Structures are given as structure tokens and as C-alpha cells.
């Protein structure tokens, strides 16, 4: 949405906005009818988590800010919001978005096929975004857009993205080549739950994983939900993500041995799991959910 160099004249720091007499509400500065929205950068979001890291820069740092990752105890507070390095006037954001946009979908531009994960996409609140966080827009209904989040966050699509990358940037011409299932597949009955569509089944998981803070209320509005954000529960989130990954493996027609092979091509995920849990827990949980869905089918 904004180029970090060419558009830098539009960016304001917290000190500049405070000097203007603006007041900080959450992570939005306001002064009368004016508002300045946070400027998201790629390092601030991760899969199903728009509060992955603060990008605030300390006074001693003159170079690029180092993100400070958010702890589970902070994520458990639905009022907690991340702090960016810069803010941009709401009017400038609205001029660049389709009318009526309440939330965004963005992916990190900077990545490598040797990273823990390559394709990192997340739903974002209404905000500005720098060029390190590239945007995806769709005029499809919200359930289908939620399904897109599930597909692009999956290990199977991440595996495909790794085969296409030759450098450290996930450019749009690469993103447009990613194997995303067509809408007629997503609108068809889920093979493991024929009473609902694939999109509806995915949407319920994606919504619970995504709507964990008040600043994502725009997504809730689009889905006609007026309740509070969902509780941040790491164990439940692991299960929901395993279910989504298992579903994606089924939808892409991969058998159990192929699922096992693809999971083994993510060695950093495996290594971190073995340090934390003594086993490749992510793989085991996905295979378990894969078997559950196979039985249901």
C-alpha cells in the first residue's frame, strides 16, 4: 500500500503525533475528526496472528527496527494491540482501499525457501501497510476469503511456494502462480462434513483463530458476529491449525505417505518441536487429524 522510501513523507512517529496534540487509543492516534492508523510491516504478523511482534524502535536504534515478539500472556488480553514504528493518516489509507473494506489480507514479501515457513499470510485490521507486507484482495464473499487464509497458511501450499522461490522475495508474479483451489471446490460440501460447505467449515476455524483481539472486529462485522473476541488458547489453536492443515492435504488429494513426506521438508519446524516437545509434534498432530478426516470421509 505504501512504499517505505517513496511514501515516507506520509509517515508519522509517536513523538510527532503527540506533539500535534493527538491522543493514542489502542494503537490509533486521534485528534478531533483526524485519525492516524498503524503502518504494518511484514515482521509484525504471522499465521493467524496479527499481533506477532511490536515494531517500535528504541531511541538508541538508528537502523531498521528489531521486532519484539508478543508473549502468550499478552495475546490472552483481547485489548492488547501491537505498536508499529510509524502511523499514517486514515484518509491516505482509505483512498487506497476498496470502498467498505474493514480488514485486510497480507503476506510477507521477504522470505526464503530455507526459513521455518516461507509463505506467511495473515488477516490484518484496517491499517496502512508497507511494501514488506503485500496485500491480496478479493471480491468474493467473506467465507471464501477466510478459506483463502486457510489455504495460503497451509503446509501443502507453503511446500509449493518453496519450489517456486529462487531468491528472498515472494513477489506478486510468484504469488499468482500458487495452487489455490477454485471457488467451486470450496463451495461444495466438505467430504468429511457433507452438511456444510468446505468454505463454511474452514471459516469457523479461521474465524476463531483470527478474531482474538478487538482490533479485528471488522472481520466479525463482515461475518455478522457481535460477540467478543475468542480466547487465546495455545493448545486449542494447535488443534484447529492441525485440522485445517489436514483438511487441505485431503482437498489437494495427497495420501498419508505424501503428507508425511511434505512435513519432513520443514526441518526447522521439526527441530523446534523436538526441542520443545521431544518429538515432531506438528507432524504427528496433522497426521492424527488427517486420519480422523479420512474416517469421516
C-alpha positions as MATLAB code, in Angstrom:
seq = 'XXXXXXXXXXXXXXXXXXXXXXXXXXXXXXXXXXXXXXXXXXXXXXXXXXXXXXXXXXXXXXXXXXXXXXXXXXXXXXXXXXXXXXXXXXXXXXXXXXXXXXXXXXXXXXXXXXXXXXXXXXXXXXXXXXXXXXXXXXXXXXXXXXXXXXXXXXXXXXXXXXXXXXXXXXXXXXXXXXXXXXXXXXXXXXXXXXXXXXXXXXXXXXXXXXXXXXXXXXXXXXXXXXXXXXXXXXXXXXXXXXXXXXXXXXXXXXXXXXXXXXXXXXXXXXXXXXXXXXXXXXXXXXXXXXXXXXXXX';
ca = [
       0.000    0.000    0.000;
       2.850    2.379    0.901;
       6.453    2.331   -0.252;
       8.701    2.610    2.775;
      11.040    5.039    0.985;
       8.994    6.925   -1.604;
       5.988    7.388    0.713;
       7.977    8.106    3.865;
       6.764   11.705    3.887;
       3.318   10.373    4.850;
       4.586    8.544    7.933;
       4.425    9.947   11.457;
       6.152    8.774   14.624;
       4.542    8.626   18.041;
       6.569   11.649   19.146;
       5.382   13.694   16.148;
       1.735   12.827   16.725;
       1.978   13.557   20.425;
       3.460   16.967   19.557;
       0.421   17.578   17.321;
      -1.824   17.046   20.328;
      -3.190   13.670   19.178;
      -4.269   11.060   21.737;
      -3.428    7.362   21.479;
      -6.417    4.988   21.624;
      -5.225    1.407   21.369;
      -2.740    1.784   18.530;
      -4.641    4.525   16.659;
      -3.838    8.205   17.213;
      -6.811   10.602   17.145;
      -7.266   14.344   17.163;
     -10.787   15.555   16.599;
     -12.025   14.075   13.316;
      -8.490   13.085   12.256;
      -7.014    9.638   12.830;
      -3.668    8.004   12.111;
      -3.677    4.229   11.622;
      -0.739    1.917   12.382;
       1.584    1.131    9.484;
       2.034   -2.631    9.442;
       5.286   -4.178    8.251;
       5.796   -7.820    7.320;
       7.592   -8.701   10.547;
       4.567   -7.738   12.661;
       2.211  -10.564   11.606;
       2.329  -14.342   11.296;
      -0.071  -17.179   10.545;
      -3.443  -16.459   12.184;
      -1.824  -13.802   14.346;
      -1.859  -10.091   13.511;
      -0.132   -9.414   16.849;
       3.042  -11.390   16.205;
       5.518   -8.622   17.054;
       5.900   -4.983   18.041;
       7.977   -2.973   15.589;
       8.607    0.014   17.860;
      12.144    1.328   17.656;
      14.144    2.270   20.739;
      15.767    5.685   20.886;
      19.223    4.127   20.553;
      18.450    2.403   17.275;
      19.111    4.231   14.027;
      18.771    1.238   11.725;
      15.789   -0.926   10.892;
      13.696   -1.729   13.954;
      14.028   -5.128   15.570;
      10.647   -6.655   16.289;
       9.759   -7.679   19.824;
       7.688  -10.858   19.769;
       4.475  -10.911   21.788;
       4.103  -13.412   24.630;
       1.079  -15.687   25.056;
       0.227  -13.871   28.289;
      -0.102  -10.627   26.322;
      -2.010  -12.280   23.470;
      -4.502  -13.568   26.041;
      -5.569   -9.937   26.540;
      -8.014   -9.168   23.732;
      -7.397   -5.439   24.267;
      -3.677   -5.751   23.581;
      -2.554   -4.262   20.245;
       0.890   -4.117   18.663;
       2.930   -0.937   18.279;
       4.298   -0.032   14.833;
       7.238    2.213   14.017;
       5.028    4.640   12.103;
       1.443    5.759   11.627;
      -0.259    7.076    8.500;
      -3.319    9.273    8.140;
      -6.554    7.301    7.828;
      -7.564    9.316    4.763;
      -4.462    8.131    2.909;
      -5.342    4.519    3.729;
      -8.988    4.803    2.705;
      -8.028    6.321   -0.652;
      -6.056    3.168   -1.469;
      -8.622    0.574   -0.441;
     -11.855   -0.682   -1.999;
     -14.888    1.016   -0.504;
     -16.206   -0.696    2.600;
     -13.013   -2.591    3.472;
     -12.966   -3.469    7.190;
      -9.972   -5.813    7.283;
      -7.058   -6.757    5.057;
      -5.190   -9.859    3.947;
      -1.435   -9.554    3.553;
       1.666  -11.696    3.142;
       5.333  -11.125    3.868;
       7.383  -10.158    0.857;
      10.734  -11.055    2.398;
      11.148  -14.808    2.812;
      13.344  -17.733    1.835;
      12.626  -21.367    0.986;
      15.051  -22.328    3.786;
      13.137  -20.438    6.526;
      10.949  -22.162    9.104;
       7.961  -21.211    6.946;
       8.072  -19.473    3.578;
       4.580  -18.195    2.809;
       3.430  -16.190    5.833;
      -0.006  -14.668    5.374;
      -2.348  -13.104    7.922;
      -5.590  -11.210    8.245;
      -4.942   -7.654    9.431;
      -7.113   -4.927   10.948;
      -7.820   -1.840    8.898;
      -4.377   -0.234    8.698;
      -1.657    1.020    6.408;
       0.885   -1.488    5.136;
       4.452   -1.026    3.984;
       5.874   -2.769    0.935;
       7.243   -5.612    3.096;
       3.605   -6.652    3.724;
       1.960   -7.192    0.353;
      -1.823   -7.247    0.029;
      -4.234   -9.723   -1.508;
      -7.695   -8.509   -2.419;
     -10.745  -10.498   -3.445;
     -14.330   -9.506   -4.138;
     -15.519  -12.986   -3.146;
     -17.825  -13.409   -0.114;
     -16.136  -13.372    3.292;
     -16.334  -17.189    3.809;
     -14.332  -17.698    0.628;
     -11.812  -15.053    1.671;
     -11.476  -16.859    5.008;
     -10.859  -20.099    3.106;
      -8.108  -18.328    1.198;
      -6.390  -17.609    4.521;
      -6.588  -21.317    5.425;
      -5.219  -22.455    2.061;
      -2.343  -19.973    1.923;
      -1.397  -20.740    5.552;
      -1.245  -24.490    4.924;
       1.887  -26.598    4.726;
       0.839  -28.000    1.343;
       0.697  -24.569   -0.344;
       3.828  -23.479    1.528;
       5.584  -26.535    0.075;
       4.541  -25.467   -3.421;
       5.723  -21.900   -2.787;
       9.166  -23.214   -1.824;
       9.549  -24.863   -5.222;
       8.917  -21.529   -6.969;
      11.209  -19.237   -4.987;
      14.724  -18.639   -6.230;
      15.572  -15.662   -4.027;
      14.433  -13.949   -0.858;
      11.330  -12.124   -2.151;
       7.844  -13.519   -2.637;
       6.816  -11.210   -5.457;
       3.332  -10.925   -6.886;
       4.224  -12.860  -10.036;
       5.129  -15.807   -7.784;
       2.054  -15.397   -5.580;
      -0.175  -15.507   -8.673;
       1.256  -18.934   -9.547;
       0.380  -20.539   -6.214;
      -2.005  -23.529   -6.469;
      -5.156  -22.149   -4.861;
      -8.285  -24.283   -5.074;
     -11.092  -22.775   -7.187;
     -14.214  -21.423   -5.528;
     -16.447  -24.255   -6.801;
     -14.359  -26.727   -4.766;
     -14.654  -24.546   -1.679;
     -18.409  -24.066   -2.120;
     -19.024  -27.805   -2.481;
     -19.962  -29.956    0.548;
     -16.997  -30.839    2.745;
     -16.184  -34.554    2.165;
     -15.824  -35.096    5.930;
     -18.892  -32.965    6.841;
     -21.422  -33.022    3.961;
     -23.934  -30.846    5.819;
     -21.724  -27.770    5.264;
     -19.501  -26.422    2.525;
     -15.726  -26.588    2.664;
     -15.676  -22.785    2.929;
     -18.126  -22.730    5.851;
     -16.189  -25.436    7.691;
     -12.898  -23.607    7.168;
     -14.402  -20.247    8.057;
     -15.386  -21.370   11.551;
     -11.798  -22.447   12.275;
     -10.195  -19.406   10.648;
     -12.528  -17.007   12.441;
     -11.747  -18.449   15.878;
      -8.012  -18.393   15.148;
      -8.100  -14.839   13.781;
     -10.609  -12.904   15.880;
      -8.630  -12.837   19.111;
      -8.454   -9.062   19.639;
     -10.784   -6.106   19.463;
      -8.982   -4.500   16.529;
     -10.111   -7.374   14.254;
     -13.779   -6.540   14.840;
     -14.114   -5.651   11.144;
     -13.905   -9.351   10.286;
     -16.575  -10.128   12.892;
     -18.859   -7.470   11.382;
     -18.446   -8.993    7.919;
     -19.491  -12.365    9.337;
     -22.463  -10.961   11.250;
     -20.954  -11.833   14.627;
     -21.473   -9.450   17.548;
     -19.799  -11.421   20.335;
     -16.424  -10.791   21.998;
     -13.090  -11.987   20.576;
     -12.199  -15.635   21.055;
      -9.910  -16.643   23.907;
      -6.237  -17.137   23.076;
      -5.718  -20.796   23.964;
      -2.412  -22.157   22.542;
      -3.419  -25.820   22.801;
      -6.787  -25.330   21.136;
      -5.133  -23.212   18.448;
      -2.705  -26.037   17.689;
      -5.616  -28.437   17.229;
      -7.555  -26.073   14.975;
      -4.496  -25.467   12.822;
      -3.819  -29.203   12.592;
      -7.417  -29.722   11.452;
      -7.077  -27.055    8.765;
      -3.786  -28.474    7.513;
      -5.192  -31.998    7.435;
      -8.234  -30.754    5.518;
      -6.014  -29.005    2.974;
      -3.968  -32.157    2.423;
      -7.208  -34.034    1.718;
      -8.528  -31.341   -0.616;
      -5.296  -31.401   -2.626;
      -5.617  -35.168   -2.995;
      -2.490  -36.209   -1.094;
      -2.263  -39.591    0.603;
      -0.864  -40.184    4.067;
       2.657  -41.014    2.887;
       2.750  -37.809    0.838;
       1.619  -35.798    3.861;
       4.417  -37.363    5.901;
       6.968  -36.565    3.196;
       5.911  -32.919    2.870;
       6.033  -32.378    6.626;
       9.600  -33.720    6.682;
      10.635  -30.977    4.234;
      10.183  -28.413    7.031;
      13.270  -29.236    9.129;
      13.220  -26.089   11.253;
       9.637  -26.778   12.361;
      10.752  -30.320   13.224;
      13.847  -29.147   15.112;
      11.922  -26.599   17.180;
       9.251  -29.185   18.005;
      11.859  -31.688   19.129;
      13.484  -29.100   21.400;
      10.132  -28.026   22.891;
       8.248  -31.351   22.984;
      10.761  -34.134   22.359;
       9.027  -35.109   19.099;
       7.883  -33.684   15.761;
       4.560  -32.804   17.352;
       3.212  -30.685   14.487;
       3.569  -33.593   12.058;
       2.018  -36.080   14.475;
      -0.991  -33.865   15.162;
      -1.624  -33.201   11.471;
      -1.403  -36.918   10.643;
      -3.797  -37.696   13.501;
      -6.317  -35.181   12.183;
      -5.749  -36.480    8.651;
      -6.769  -39.953    9.894;
      -9.827  -38.529   11.669;
     -10.996  -36.842    8.470;
     -10.248  -39.999    6.466;
     -12.529  -41.967    8.780;
     -15.248  -39.316    8.480;
     -14.989  -39.383    4.688;
];
